[in-house]
Amino acid sequence: MAVPDPRRHARVRARRRGEAGFSITEVLIAAAVLVVVLGIVAIYFGQQATLTKRTQARSDTQDRARLVMQLLTQDLSLTGGKTYIRSDGSMDLTASLAKCPDYTDPTSGHLISPCLLVVNNGVQDSLSMMYVNSLRSTTDACRTVAYRFNGNTLERYDASFSCTTGTSLVDPSSTSLTFNPVADDILAVDVALTCSSSTATGTTLAQYPDEASCPYGSAYPRSATVTVVAESKIPVPGTASRVIDTSTDGITGETGKVTCPTDRFCYEITQQVLLPNLKEG
């Protein structure tokens, strides 16, 4: 009688176990590990997507605020300029202004000729201005520009006029003129003017003209402090609501507070602009 070979039986049992595949315990452990790994991967990509969304929202919001500020500071710095300067440095009187148009101050009733109109609307101010732009041709050099809000969309009007016959300052609330959108989701454009007269009753103004605080003819706005606040177009989860104070200490009749909504990124930028051309009157 042959004696069984234990090594042979061990090899047969091992071969049978291999043919039987994984046990249910092994499958459950592998599935659990896979779920954990996939969960970690999902969390990672979710965090990356959120970070990308935040970065894009922040970049877009900052770009829109800076665009608005660039246009405003450019127009304000030119406001009141009346002389067309050719490329050779000489003046062209045919493309120059003798003065800005007459304007009746609604408070004092005085007839004045300002080149700048600032209407205080809380944190969404309206502006109207006039200047000569020597970078344009002589036929388009005299410009009348205005800004206003339509909801939270800032709009701009820009047109040429005859330097010899002149025109009136644009009424920012006019419905007969075509204003073009500059940027959406702009919560504030707050303008504070500093009067040149240190003896005036109020040296910082929320609107202009202001005959009581900055009398036309004896004083003029020497600078403007402009604050622009923009909010993100898309929600940014996890961003808390906050109140942004755009006012300047001592400004007459200014409240200057704007609320940045919950889950929105807001960007605030403030810049001072000198107004040297308004000194000419």
C-alpha positions in Angstrom: 0.0 0.0 0.0 1.4 3.4 -1.1 2.0 6.0 1.5 0.4 9.4 0.7 2.8 12.2 -0.1 1.9 15.2 2.2 3.8 17.7 0.1 1.7 16.6 -2.9 -1.5 17.1 -1.1 -0.3 20.6 0.1 0.4 21.6 -3.5 -3.1 20.4 -4.6 -4.8 22.4 -1.8 -2.8 25.5 -2.6 -3.8 25.2 -6.3 -7.4 24.8 -5.4 -7.4 27.9 -3.2 -5.8 29.9 -6.1 -8.6 28.7 -8.4 -11.3 29.7 -5.9 -10.3 33.5 -6.1 -10.5 36.1 -3.3 -12.5 35.6 -0.2 -15.4 37.9 0.7 -13.3 39.5 3.4 -10.6 40.3 1.0 -13.1 41.9 -1.5 -14.6 44.0 1.3 -11.2 45.2 2.5 -10.2 46.1 -1.1 -13.5 48.0 -1.7 -13.1 49.9 1.5 -9.5 51.0 0.6 -10.7 52.0 -2.9 -13.6 54.1 -1.4 -11.1 55.8 0.9 -8.7 56.6 -1.9 -11.5 57.8 -4.2 -12.8 60.0 -1.4 -9.4 61.6 -0.9 -9.0 62.2 -4.6 -12.5 63.7 -4.8 -11.8 66.0 -1.8 -8.5 67.1 -3.4 -10.1 67.9 -6.8 -13.0 69.6 -5.1 -10.7 71.8 -3.1 -8.7 72.6 -6.2 -11.9 73.5 -8.1 -13.0 75.8 -5.2 -9.6 77.4 -5.1 -9.6 78.0 -8.9 -13.1 79.5 -8.6 -12.0 81.8 -5.8 -8.9 82.9 -7.8 -10.9 83.6 -11.0 -13.6 85.5 -9.1 -11.0 87.6 -7.3 -9.1 88.3 -10.5 -12.2 89.3 -12.5 -13.5 91.5 -9.7 -10.2 93.3 -9.3 -9.9 93.8 -13.1 -13.4 95.4 -13.3 -12.7 97.7 -10.4 -9.3 98.8 -11.9 -10.9 99.3 -15.3 -13.5 101.7 -13.7 -10.8 103.5 -11.7 -8.6 103.9 -14.8 -11.4 105.4 -16.8 -12.5 107.7 -14.0 -9.1 109.0 -13.1 -8.2 109.6 -16.7 -11.3 111.6 -17.3 -11.1 113.5 -14.1 -7.4 114.4 -14.6 -8.3 115.9 -18.0 -11.5 117.7 -16.8 -11.3 121.5 -17.3 -8.5 121.4 -19.9 -9.4 123.9 -22.6 -6.3 124.2 -24.8 -5.5 121.9 -27.7 -1.7 121.2 -27.9 -0.3 120.0 -31.2 2.5 117.4 -31.4 5.0 120.2 -32.0 4.0 122.0 -28.7 2.0 124.8 -30.4 -1.6 125.6 -29.5 -4.6 125.2 -31.9 -7.2 127.7 -30.9 -9.8 126.3 -33.3 -9.9 123.1 -31.1 -9.8 124.9 -27.8 -12.5 126.1 -25.4 -12.8 129.7 -24.2 -14.7 128.5 -21.2 -17.0 125.7 -20.0 -20.8 126.2 -20.6 -22.9 128.3 -18.2 -24.7 126.3 -15.5 -27.2 127.6 -12.9 -26.4 126.3 -9.5 -29.6 124.8 -8.1 -28.8 125.8 -4.5 -27.6 129.4 -4.9 -29.2 130.2 -8.3 -25.9 131.7 -9.5 -24.9 131.4 -13.1 -21.5 129.8 -13.2 -19.3 127.9 -15.7 -18.0 124.7 -14.1 -16.4 122.0 -16.2 -17.3 119.4 -13.6 -20.6 118.2 -12.1 -20.7 115.6 -9.3 -24.1 114.4 -8.0 -24.0 112.8 -4.6 -26.1 109.6 -4.7 -24.8 108.0 -1.6 -22.1 105.5 -2.7 -23.2 105.5 -6.4 -22.3 109.0 -7.5 -23.0 110.5 -11.0 -20.5 112.7 -12.8 -20.5 115.0 -15.8 -17.3 116.6 -17.2 -15.9 118.5 -20.1 -12.4 118.8 -21.5 -10.1 119.1 -24.6 -8.2 115.9 -25.4 -5.1 116.7 -27.5 -4.6 113.0 -28.3 -7.6 113.1 -30.6 -8.0 115.0 -33.9 -9.0 118.6 -33.8 -12.5 117.8 -34.9 -13.0 115.3 -32.0 -10.9 117.0 -29.4 -13.7 118.7 -27.3 -15.3 116.0 -25.3 -18.3 115.8 -22.9 -18.3 112.7 -20.7 -20.7 111.5 -18.0 -21.1 108.5 -15.7 -24.1 107.1 -14.0 -25.5 103.9 -12.5 -28.1 101.6 -13.9 -28.7 99.2 -11.0 -25.1 98.0 -10.2 -24.0 98.6 -13.8 -21.8 101.6 -14.3 -22.5 103.4 -17.6 -20.5 106.0 -19.5 -21.4 108.6 -22.1 -18.6 110.0 -24.3 -19.2 112.3 -27.2 -17.5 115.1 -29.1 -18.9 118.6 -29.7 -18.0 121.7 -31.6 -15.3 123.6 -29.8 -16.5 126.9 -31.3 -20.2 126.6 -30.6 -19.9 124.6 -27.4 -22.5 122.5 -25.6 -24.0 122.1 -22.1 -22.9 119.7 -19.4 -24.6 116.3 -19.8 -27.3 115.5 -17.3 -26.4 112.1 -16.0 -30.0 111.2 -15.5 -31.0 112.0 -19.1 -33.0 109.3 -20.8 -32.5 110.7 -24.3 -28.7 110.0 -24.5 -27.1 106.6 -25.0 -24.9 105.5 -22.2 -22.7 102.5 -22.7 -22.0 99.9 -20.0 -18.5 100.0 -18.5 -18.7 97.3 -15.9 -21.3 95.2 -14.1 -21.6 94.4 -10.4 -20.0 97.8 -9.3 -21.4 98.5 -5.8 -19.9 101.9 -5.4 -18.2 104.8 -7.1 -17.8 107.4 -4.3 -16.2 110.7 -5.2 -15.0 113.2 -2.5 -13.7 116.6 -3.7 -11.2 118.7 -1.8 -11.7 122.4 -2.1 -8.7 124.7 -2.7 -9.9 127.2 -0.1 -8.7 126.4 3.4 -11.1 129.0 4.8 -14.2 127.6 3.2 -16.9 126.3 5.6 -16.4 122.8 4.3 -13.2 121.8 2.5 -14.3 118.3 1.5 -17.3 118.0 -0.7 -19.6 115.2 -1.6 -21.0 117.1 -4.6 -20.1 119.9 -6.9 -20.9 122.7 -7.6 -21.3 123.7 -3.9 -21.4 127.5 -3.7 -21.7 127.5 0.1 -18.6 125.3 0.7 -16.5 126.0 -2.3 -17.5 129.2 -4.0 -17.0 129.2 -7.8 -14.6 131.9 -8.9 -12.7 132.2 -5.6 -12.2 128.4 -5.0 -12.1 125.2 -7.0 -11.9 121.4 -6.4 -8.1 120.8 -6.4 -8.4 117.0 -6.1 -10.8 114.1 -6.0 -10.7 111.0 -3.9 -12.4 108.2 -5.8 -13.4 104.9 -4.2 -14.6 102.0 -6.3 -16.1 98.8 -4.9 -16.8 95.8 -7.1 -18.3 92.4 -6.2 -17.7 89.1 -7.8 -20.1 87.9 -10.5 -20.3 84.4 -9.1 -20.8 83.2 -5.5 -17.6 82.5 -3.5 -18.8 80.1 -0.7 -17.5 80.8 2.7 -17.1 84.5 2.2 -18.7 86.4 5.1 -20.8 89.6 4.6 -19.0 92.8 5.5 -19.7 96.6 5.5 -17.2 98.7 3.5 -16.9 102.4 4.5 -16.2 104.5 1.5 -16.6 107.9 3.1 -13.8 110.3 3.9 -13.7 111.9 7.4 -15.1 115.4 7.3 -16.9 115.1 4.0 -20.1 117.1 3.9 -23.4 115.2 3.5 -21.7 111.8 2.9 -22.8 108.4 4.4 -20.5 106.2 2.4 -21.3 102.6 3.5 -21.8 99.7 1.2 -22.6 96.1 2.2 -20.7 93.3 0.5 -23.2 90.3 0.3 -22.6 86.9 1.9 -20.7 84.5 -0.4 -19.4 87.3 -2.6 -15.9 88.5 -2.9 -15.6 92.3 -2.9 -12.7 94.5 -3.9 -12.2 98.1 -2.9 -9.8 100.5 -4.4 -9.2 104.2 -3.6 -7.2 106.7 -5.5 -6.6 110.5 -5.3 -6.7 112.4 -8.6 -5.4 116.0 -9.0 -7.6 118.4 -10.9 -5.1 121.1 -12.0 -7.2 122.2 -15.0 -10.1 123.4 -12.8 -7.9 126.1 -11.4 -8.4 128.0 -14.6 -12.1 128.4 -13.9 
